[in-house]
Amino acid sequence: QVQLVESGGGSVQSGGSLRLSCAVSGYTYGRNCMAWFRQGPGNEREGVAVIYTGNGGTEYADSVKGRFTISQDNAKSTFYLQMNSLKPEDTAMYYCASDLRGRCLVLPMEQSVYQYWGQGTQVTVSS
């Protein structure tokens, strides 16, 4: 059974940092893409960052470029989202996701291509 478990959310002041983790189990890590999405109050879920597990390539939403970094530790079957210079508009529930079919290679920020999701972790940034 595939499971994704997030951790690391919390409350910080504007300008602060947090690191989210997503531990993956139930399949051999390293296939296709892993991603972070978020959903803020009253907003639709949006893609934040994607890592191509095979070559380590990454993509980011424009709103987080230069502030967030996605990375992975293959040995631990875990990937991360380092969030720096946080802003109040980053406040959201953050979800990690996995695609095993490869559609993410074409549509990396499209949530519908991801089959497996974590339960979410809340990030709150106060001004």
Disulfide bonds with the S-S distance in Angstrom:
Cys22-Cys96 2.09
Cys33-Cys104 2.02
